[in-house]
Amino acid sequence: MRGWLPRLLEPPVLFTAITLVLLASIWGITWNLANREQVAAQRTAAALTAELADTYEAQVVRALREIDGTLKLVRYALEDRSPPAVLRELRDHELLPYARLFTVSLVDAAGSVVATTDPDDSDPRALMQVLESARTTDAMVVSHPQGDRDGESLLDFSRRYADADGRFAGVVTVSVHAGYFVSSYEARVFGKRGVLGLLGTDGVFRALRSGDTLSSGLATDYAALVSDDADEGTAEVRLHGWDNTRRYSIARKLFEFPLAIVVGLAEAEQHAAAADLRRRYLRRAGAVSALLLAVMALLGGLSWRLQQARARAQDERIEHARRLEHLAFHDNLTDLPNRAHFSHLLIQGMQQARRYERKLALLFLDLDHFKVINDSLGHEAGDELLQEIGRRLHGSVRASDIVARLSGDEFVVLLPEIDTPDQVVPVAEKILAAVARPFTLAGQEISVTVSVGVTLFPDDGDDEQTLMKSADVAMYHAKEQGKNNFRFFSQALSTDSLERLTLEASLRNALERGEFRLCYQARRSMSDGRITGMEALVHWQHPELGLLPPCKFVPLAEELGLILALGRWALTSACRQNVAWQREGFPPLGMAVKLSERQFIDESLVKNMASALNDSGMDPQLLEVEITEGVVIRDIQQTIRTLTDLKRLGVRVAINDFGAGYSSLSNLQQYPIDMIRIHRSFIRDRGRNPDPSGLAAALIKLGRSLSLTVIAEVEPEAQADFLRTQLRDEFQGYYTHQPMSAEDFAQLMRQQLAAEDRPRTD
């Protein structure tokens, strides 16, 4: 065996064996494909024949029942009226079939035509044949085809009728051209050799159509063609003796009528495409076989060169294996360790920490608003951003620390040899600062932030899965706290995570159960403190947790895809409440409603808003929609189109949290907006350091220069003092009022109206 194996592996023997195997495979596959096409063609032809037979049978039965109905109607009418009067009355009431196709005649027992709808179309010989056949039966009688004056074949359908004493009095006859029963023949379906025929039980075709040829009176073996034992729904290939053609055929006896239908498709025509495909398969197999032989011959000639290059190829394979191993454990975009490699490193680090009784820290990082940047600037810019993030993270940690990319915009940092949590804080702050530095992507300068969740081993988890889950929970809470910060894991966060799962389960049916409430926060004039409008804020009256503010469930609604339905409900309810207050006597006040990113890009946004305005009867100029800067920069051109459509409705548009996003201030004048809401972080900074040249004052001046209404959120008194010197428009926030119910807001308005009326009364 050891002596024969090397010989079998020699190029001449090996190439010959491979060639034979490949040739056998090629021709085996070719014959298999050809046979499959043949079988498919047979099944298709049989199925098509059955379908055509069902359709043709239904058409013929419907026509025969219409004819039989006419025969029975005329026979019934003959009981107390004369034949000419009967036909005339039925024709006047349009109860007879179409006269150009059908001729109705009455023949007495002597064979005389006593009444007819077309005297020129009566053939006494044909009527005598029908008369003799109908004397002894109450069933419908179908005549043999008879020629008319135009040379076409006519069929007579007759039923006997009796006189008042019950004796045979004659027959009622409906005559129609034989071609009427095969007029549904379509050459593109049946082909040139297909057949469609109406066969009598006596074996005589009343009508037969094949291609362009229409014939009648042709005799055949009825018993052989219409078999009682055959499955009426299955087409069989038969040789039709009248033209020696093999066809997929179905012949069925018609219930209640002495006729059968015959449908056939020529076997040669139905198999033509499969036969052509078979020939193509064989030609291609021959060409491939010739090419294979040529290639194998060439390979045989080059085999000795392969022996010389074997050593070099071995080295290349080793290097290739090294590259594959590197790619298997590293991210191909950032060249950082991937999830699989990091899992191994984390387990290894935990083992080392156990052995030396040390701690290690795991930082879970997720970029903030990465999807917005990726969608607005393109995936290439997003990939470039991720690469730069990886380089910055790697430069922010020690050489012994590990930076990895898990997936998408998720990164992790492993800090071994940590003694206390305080050692993690500088690293986390350094990472936040490194990521926050501006990036230049696609010729545009942008800023990106990151949210970091920190967990410690073994305090927060003794295994990989628990540690990663704890870090993810901490990162999620860092995002909830405004993003661009870090958060250590604690059991309280785990409880919050459980609460989030509880909220998620309840939120799906909260709208159907009517648990949402609209609360309203007043907006006041900076000059005189009067209420100039309000903002509608959705609150959730949870059956167990009580009244929840929007920050507790709106982000979750966006994740679950429920924000569209919730937003439509809030918009409709706010418009109706505004109109209700005006009917109560309150002055028209602006009603502000926030739109999430998912709502703003919804194709039905403008339609839904127009519907809410029309249904409520609210003045569109009183409705204010608020969008964030992150929404604005997602797709500038699409944003402008959407905002323009909203402005056509008469709605006012405001940019919320202005100054905290990523858009260039130079783009602000492109948007058809009416007002801006300054992000509260700028006002909060002004409260601590009221510098008139600060950024808040600059944003206020920018809004004025663009003729925009500027609104600021005010909380402590210090912020109000600063805004009194800078802001001329409006303010809103907890400094004035918290969000309140519709009843409380109405009471607040009544107090203001009463205060305004008091001086006039005095």
Secondary structure, 3 states (H helix, E strand, C coil): CCCHHHHHCCHHHHHHHHHHHHHHHHHHHHHHHHHHHHHHHHHHHHHHHHHHHHHHHHHHHHHHHHHHHHHHHHHHHCCCCCHHHHHHHHHHCCCCCCCCCEEEEEEECCCCEEEECCHHHCCHHHHHHHHHHHCCCCCCEECCCEECCCCCEEEEEEEEEECCCCCEEEEEEEEEEHHHHHCCCCHHHHCCCCEEEEEECCCEEEEEEECCEEECCCECCHHHHCCCCCCCCCCEEEEECCCCEEEEEEEEECCCCCEEEEEEEEHHHHCHHHHHHHHHHHHHHHHHHHHHHHHHHHHHHHHHHHHHCHHHHHHHHHHHHHHHHHHHHECCCCCCECHHHHHHHHHHHHHHHHHHCCEEEEEEEEECCHHHHHHHHCHHHHHHHHHHHHHHHHHCCCCCCEEEEEECCEEEEEEEEECCHHHHHHHHHHHHHHHHCCEEECCEEECCCEEEEEEEECCCCCCHHHHHHHHHHHHHHHHHCCCCCEEECCHHHHHHHHHHHHHHHHHHHHCCCCCEEEEEEEEEECCCCCEEEEEEEEEEEECCCEEECHHHHHHHHHHHCCHHHHHHHHHHHHHHHHHHHHHHCCCCCEEEEECCHHHHCCCCHHHHHHHHHHHHCCCHHHEEEEEEHHHHCCCHHHHHHHHHHHHHHCCEEEEEEECCCCCCHHHHHHCCCCEEEECHHHHHHHHHCCCCCCHHHHHHHHHHHCCCEEEEECCCHHHHHHHHHHCCCEEECCCCCCCECHHHHHHHHHHHHHHHHHHHHC
